[in-house]
Amino acid sequence: MQKRYPTFGKHTTKLSEDTYYDFSKKEIVIAFIVIIIGAFISFIPVIPTDNIQEILAGLIIFAIIIAVNFTAKKLAAQRYSIRIEHKFWEIYRFGFYEGYHFKKPIPLGVILPFFFAILSLGYIKPFTFFQFEAVDVPNKRIVKQVGWKKALRKDYMGDYDLAYTSAWGFYALLGVAVIATAVYKFLDFSYAHDLLKYSVFYGFWNLLPLGQLDGSKVFFGAFLLWIFLIFLYTIFFVMVFLI
């Protein structure tokens, strides 16, 4: 029997059909929105309104983080024979019974980061913006060659597929952190340290097993992998403050 992770958000398997290089129009729009939000939150409590270079650097940093994270998961999804689409992290149900839910999903991915960042004067900056929906692509689930015929897997999309797809996004962010560290150390480029810091922070926040965040998918689909990722991110988290 396949495991199921708890669905505290409204779960749907209907994804957008119009895509550009596997990215839907909706994903592109919300990615641009979050790039702006992420950069804004990173500046709190002091917004450098008179420093265009700082603002552009913040936008570019979050554009890199989100683009790399999204692309890694898109590539992983193809490997695990599923199709994914990102959306704002949201909450629909607030209890274990189906009747306990809001009339419409609440976009926590927009509300909570602003709320905590402003309320804490910038000391708490949760970069928990996204979740993703997934559908199975059974015609791609080839397991082996049987004579002249291809055998299809008999099982369907499982929690482990979602877990490993999410994990690719976390590994990709660590890759960004490694490159940023090298650039900062050898080229003394100050913005590279910001890229290191926010790529690690972004990944760490999304490792939390809350609702439909990527961390929740890894936690309930491959717990040992989640422990391993926590270990890696803890090392990089410490490294941010030592470099």
ZINOR-V64612 format. One record per residue. N is the residue number from 1. RES is the residue in one small letter. OMEGA is omega as a letter, one per 20 degrees, with the letter a starting at -180 (none if undefined). D_LAST is the distance of its C-alpha to the last C-alpha in whole Angstrom. Layout:
N_RES_OMEGA_D_LAST / N_RES_OMEGA_D_LAST
//
This chain:
1_m_a_46 / 2_q_r_43 / 3_k_r_41 / 4_r_r_40 / 5_y_a_37 / 6_p_a_38 / 7_t_r_39 / 8_f_r_38 / 9_g_r_39 / 10_k_a_41 / 11_h_r_41 / 12_t_r_43 / 13_t_r_43 / 14_k_a_45 / 15_l_r_42 / 16_s_a_43 / 17_e_a_45 / 18_d_a_44 / 19_t_r_41 / 20_y_a_39 / 21_y_r_37 / 22_d_r_37 / 23_f_r_36 / 24_s_r_38 / 25_k_a_39 / 26_k_r_38 / 27_e_a_34 / 28_i_a_34 / 29_v_a_35 / 30_i_r_33 / 31_a_r_30 / 32_f_r_30 / 33_i_a_31 / 34_v_r_28 / 35_i_r_25 / 36_i_a_27 / 37_i_a_27 / 38_g_r_23 / 39_a_r_22 / 40_f_a_24 / 41_i_a_23 / 42_s_a_19 / 43_f_a_21 / 44_i_j_22 / 45_p_a_23 / 46_v_r_23 / 47_i_a_25 / 48_p_a_24 / 49_t_a_28 / 50_d_a_28 / 51_n_a_25 / 52_i_a_26 / 53_q_r_23 / 54_e_a_21 / 55_i_r_23 / 56_l_r_24 / 57_a_r_20 / 58_g_r_20 / 59_l_a_23 / 60_i_r_22 / 61_i_a_18 / 62_f_r_21 / 63_a_r_23 / 64_i_a_21 / 65_i_a_20 / 66_i_a_24 / 67_a_a_25 / 68_v_a_23 / 69_n_r_24 / 70_f_a_27 / 71_t_r_28 / 72_a_a_27 / 73_k_r_29 / 74_k_r_32 / 75_l_r_32 / 76_a_a_31 / 77_a_r_34 / 78_q_r_36 / 79_r_a_36 / 80_y_r_37 / 81_s_r_40 / 82_i_r_39 / 83_r_a_38 / 84_i_r_36 / 85_e_a_36 / 86_h_r_33 / 87_k_r_34 / 88_f_r_33 / 89_w_a_32 / 90_e_r_35 / 91_i_r_37 / 92_y_r_41 / 93_r_r_42 / 94_f_r_42 / 95_g_a_44 / 96_f_r_45 / 97_y_a_48 / 98_e_a_48 / 99_g_a_50 / 100_y_a_47 / 101_h_r_46 / 102_f_r_45 / 103_k_r_48 / 104_k_r_45 / 105_p_r_41 / 106_i_a_39 / 107_p_r_36 / 108_l_a_33 / 109_g_r_30 / 110_v_a_31 / 111_i_a_32 / 112_l_r_30 / 113_p_r_26 / 114_f_a_28 / 115_f_a_30 / 116_f_a_27 / 117_a_a_25 / 118_i_a_27 / 119_l_a_29 / 120_s_a_25 / 121_l_r_25 / 122_g_a_22 / 123_y_r_20 / 124_i_a_21 / 125_k_a_21 / 126_p_r_22 / 127_f_a_22 / 128_t_a_25 / 129_f_a_27 / 130_f_r_29 / 131_q_r_31 / 132_f_r_33 / 133_e_a_37 / 134_a_r_38 / 135_v_a_41 / 136_d_r_43 / 137_v_a_44 / 138_p_a_46 / 139_n_r_48 / 140_k_a_44 / 141_r_r_44 / 142_i_a_46 / 143_v_r_45 / 144_k_r_47 / 145_q_r_50 / 146_v_a_54 / 147_g_r_56 / 148_w_a_56 / 149_k_r_55 / 150_k_a_52 / 151_a_r_51 / 152_l_r_49 / 153_r_r_47 / 154_k_r_49 / 155_d_a_46 / 156_y_a_45 / 157_m_r_41 / 158_g_r_40 / 159_d_r_37 / 160_y_r_35 / 161_d_r_35 / 162_l_a_34 / 163_a_a_31 / 164_y_r_30 / 165_t_r_30 / 166_s_a_28 / 167_a_r_26 / 168_w_r_25 / 169_g_r_24 / 170_f_r_21 / 171_y_a_20 / 172_a_r_20 / 173_l_r_18 / 174_l_r_16 / 175_g_r_17 / 176_v_a_16 / 177_a_r_12 / 178_v_r_12 / 179_i_r_14 / 180_a_r_11 / 181_t_r_8 / 182_a_r_11 / 183_v_a_12 / 184_y_a_9 / 185_k_a_8 / 186_f_a_12 / 187_l_r_14 / 188_d_a_11 / 189_f_a_13 / 190_s_a_11 / 191_y_r_13 / 192_a_r_11 / 193_h_r_8 / 194_d_r_11 / 195_l_r_13 / 196_l_a_10 / 197_k_a_10 / 198_y_r_14 / 199_s_r_15 / 200_v_r_13 / 201_f_r_15 / 202_y_r_18 / 203_g_a_19 / 204_f_r_18 / 205_w_a_21 / 206_n_r_23 / 207_l_r_23 / 208_l_a_25 / 209_p_a_29 / 210_l_r_30 / 211_g_a_33 / 212_q_r_33 / 213_l_r_29 / 214_d_r_28 / 215_g_r_26 / 216_s_r_30 / 217_k_r_31 / 218_v_a_29 / 219_f_a_30 / 220_f_a_33 / 221_g_a_34 / 222_a_a_32 / 223_f_a_30 / 224_l_r_29 / 225_l_r_27 / 226_w_r_26 / 227_i_r_25 / 228_f_r_23 / 229_l_r_21 / 230_i_r_20 / 231_f_r_19 / 232_l_a_16 / 233_y_r_15 / 234_t_r_14 / 235_i_a_12 / 236_f_r_10 / 237_f_r_11 / 238_v_a_9 / 239_m_r_6 / 240_v_a_6 / 241_f_a_6 / 242_l_a_4 / 243_i_none_0
//
